[in-house]
């Protein structure tokens, strides 16, 4: 993919903003992510037009691990106190620890 990078606009939603280099994963899991940067060059002298430098420099990065997760949101009308059988109310993060009961 030959696309130059650029910063994300300050007002862009980081979860919705996509670029030509964005990747959509079909499944959650752990992935090795790598990057290869290709440098090209040009030069000019004494006001001449820009002239290309022959060849390219290819610089690969070491792969890094990334854990890809899926996020699901739901609108709910009650909290888990009012409806303990509601969506996500059985989550281990929402239960009272035994020592606090």
C-alpha positions as CSV (number, residue, x, y, z in Angstrom):
1,X,0.0,0.0,0.0
2,X,1.6,3.3,-1.1
3,X,0.0,5.9,1.1
4,X,1.6,8.7,3.0
5,X,0.5,9.0,6.6
6,X,-0.9,12.1,8.2
7,X,-2.2,13.1,11.7
8,X,-5.8,12.4,12.6
9,X,-7.8,15.7,12.8
10,X,-8.4,16.9,16.3
11,X,-12.1,16.8,16.0
12,X,-12.2,13.2,14.5
13,X,-13.7,10.4,16.5
14,X,-10.8,8.0,17.0
15,X,-13.2,5.0,16.8
16,X,-14.9,6.1,13.6
17,X,-12.1,7.8,11.7
18,X,-10.5,5.7,9.0
19,X,-7.6,6.3,6.6
20,X,-6.3,4.5,3.5
21,X,-4.0,2.5,5.8
22,X,-6.8,1.5,8.3
23,X,-7.3,-2.2,8.8
24,X,-10.6,-3.9,9.7
25,X,-10.2,-7.3,11.5
26,X,-12.8,-9.9,10.9
27,X,-12.2,-11.7,14.2
28,X,-10.9,-10.9,17.6
29,X,-7.6,-12.3,18.6
30,X,-3.9,-11.6,18.9
31,X,-2.1,-10.5,15.8
32,X,1.5,-9.6,14.9
33,X,1.5,-6.2,13.3
34,X,4.4,-5.0,11.1
35,X,5.2,-1.9,9.1
36,X,7.5,-1.4,6.2
37,X,8.5,2.1,5.3
38,X,9.8,2.9,1.8
39,X,11.8,6.1,1.3
40,X,12.3,7.7,-2.1
41,X,14.1,10.9,-2.8
42,X,14.5,13.8,-5.1
43,X,16.9,16.7,-5.3
44,X,17.5,20.0,-7.2
45,X,20.4,22.4,-7.5
46,X,20.7,26.0,-8.5
47,X,16.9,26.4,-9.0
48,X,16.7,23.3,-11.3
49,X,13.5,21.2,-11.4
50,X,13.3,18.4,-8.8
51,X,15.1,15.3,-10.1
52,X,14.5,11.8,-8.7
53,X,17.1,9.9,-6.8
54,X,17.4,6.4,-8.2
55,X,16.6,3.5,-5.9
56,X,14.6,3.3,-2.7
57,X,15.4,2.6,1.0
58,X,13.1,0.0,2.5
59,X,13.0,-0.1,6.3
60,X,11.0,-2.8,8.0
61,X,9.9,-2.6,11.6
62,X,10.0,-5.4,14.1
63,X,6.5,-7.0,14.4
64,X,4.6,-6.0,17.5
65,X,1.7,-7.9,19.1
66,X,-1.8,-6.4,19.1
67,X,-4.8,-7.7,20.8
68,X,-7.9,-7.0,18.8
69,X,-11.3,-6.9,20.6
70,X,-14.8,-6.4,19.5
71,X,-16.9,-3.9,21.4
72,X,-20.7,-4.3,21.6
73,X,-22.9,-1.6,23.0
74,X,-26.5,-1.8,24.1
75,X,-29.0,0.8,25.3
76,X,-30.8,-0.3,28.4
77,X,-33.7,1.2,30.3
78,X,-32.9,-0.2,33.8
79,X,-29.8,-0.8,35.9
80,X,-28.8,-4.1,37.3
81,X,-30.3,-3.3,40.7
82,X,-33.7,-2.8,39.2
83,X,-33.4,-5.7,36.8
84,X,-30.6,-8.2,37.8
85,X,-31.4,-10.4,34.8
86,X,-30.8,-7.5,32.3
87,X,-28.2,-7.5,29.6
88,X,-24.6,-7.7,31.1
89,X,-25.9,-7.8,34.7
90,X,-24.2,-11.2,35.1
91,X,-20.8,-9.7,34.2
92,X,-18.1,-10.6,36.7
93,X,-17.1,-6.9,36.7
94,X,-20.5,-5.8,37.9
95,X,-21.0,-8.3,40.8
96,X,-20.3,-7.4,44.4
97,X,-17.2,-9.2,45.7
98,X,-18.0,-11.8,48.4
99,X,-16.1,-9.8,51.0
100,X,-18.4,-6.8,50.5
101,X,-21.7,-8.7,50.7
